[in-house]
Amino acid sequence: ANPAGPGVVVEGGEDAAAQGPCEKCGAPLVQRRGRFGPFWGCSKYPECDFIKKKNYSIGIKCPKCAEGDVVSRRTRSRKIFYGCSRYPKCDFATWTRPGTEEAKPEAAS
């Protein structure tokens, strides 16, 4: 049995210090694994329900709206695609990673 509770992967350590304290109550954050993947949650759950999701940005601005970042996401069938972090305000999505040769459109000759 996990003394920290079910779903707790890592408690404390350098990674938690890098994440900072809980923005709602100031308690330390713990890394948890949920139905939709890993996330950082408050160690005082269920009294405090603060969570911080993992950043899946690939470091490229959205080519459609130029405001959001391109992030990697997964479909229901676990296939990876790339879309804008501002979804649903921006509906940019592609199967190929932006910035790679396959993703660049061919020049018309």
C-alpha positions in Angstrom: 0.0 0.0 0.0 1.2 3.5 -0.9 1.4 5.6 2.3 1.0 8.8 0.3 -2.3 7.6 -1.2 -3.4 6.1 -4.5 -2.1 7.7 -7.7 0.9 9.4 -6.0 4.0 8.8 -8.1 6.7 11.0 -6.6 6.4 13.1 -3.5 8.8 16.0 -2.8 12.3 16.0 -4.3 13.9 18.3 -6.8 11.1 18.1 -9.4 8.5 19.3 -6.8 10.7 22.2 -5.8 11.0 23.2 -9.4 7.2 23.2 -9.7 6.9 25.5 -6.7 4.2 25.4 -4.0 0.5 25.1 -4.5 -0.9 28.3 -5.8 -4.1 28.0 -3.7 -2.8 27.0 -0.3 1.0 27.0 -0.4 1.4 23.2 0.4 4.0 21.2 -1.6 3.0 19.6 -4.9 3.2 15.9 -5.6 3.3 14.2 -9.0 0.3 12.1 -9.7 -0.9 9.9 -12.6 -4.5 10.2 -13.6 -6.8 9.0 -16.3 -5.5 11.6 -18.7 -1.8 11.3 -17.9 0.7 12.7 -15.4 0.0 16.0 -13.5 1.2 17.9 -10.4 -1.4 18.1 -7.7 -1.6 19.6 -4.2 -0.5 17.3 -1.4 -3.5 18.4 0.7 -6.0 16.9 -1.7 -9.0 16.6 -1.2 -9.1 19.8 1.0 -7.3 21.6 -1.9 -8.0 20.6 -5.5 -5.2 22.6 -7.3 -3.6 20.9 -10.2 -0.9 21.9 -12.8 -0.8 19.9 -16.0 2.4 18.9 -17.8 3.5 21.2 -20.6 3.5 19.5 -23.9 4.6 22.5 -26.0 7.1 21.7 -28.8 8.5 25.3 -28.8 6.8 26.5 -32.0 4.2 29.2 -32.3 0.9 28.3 -34.0 1.2 29.0 -37.7 -2.6 29.8 -38.0 -3.2 32.3 -35.1 0.4 33.1 -34.1 -0.7 33.5 -30.5 -0.8 30.0 -29.1 2.0 27.4 -29.0 1.9 24.1 -30.9 1.4 21.2 -28.4 1.5 17.5 -28.8 -1.7 15.7 -28.0 -3.2 12.2 -28.3 -6.4 11.0 -29.9 -8.7 8.4 -28.2 -6.8 5.7 -30.0 -3.5 7.1 -28.6 -2.2 8.4 -32.0 -0.1 11.6 -31.6 -1.1 14.8 -33.4 -0.1 18.4 -33.0 -2.5 21.3 -32.3 -2.8 24.9 -31.0 -2.8 25.4 -27.2 -5.6 27.9 -27.7 -8.1 25.3 -28.9 -11.1 25.7 -29.4 -10.5 29.4 -30.2 -7.9 28.3 -32.8 -8.6 25.0 -34.6 -5.1 24.3 -36.1 -4.2 20.6 -36.1 -1.8 18.4 -38.1 -0.6 14.8 -38.0 3.0 15.8 -38.9 5.3 17.6 -36.4 5.5 21.3 -37.5 9.1 22.3 -38.4 10.1 19.0 -40.0 10.7 18.5 -43.7 7.5 16.4 -44.2 5.4 19.2 -42.6 6.6 21.9 -45.0 4.4 22.3 -48.1 6.1 21.8 -51.4 6.9 24.9 -53.4 4.9 25.2 -56.7 7.2 25.2 -59.7 
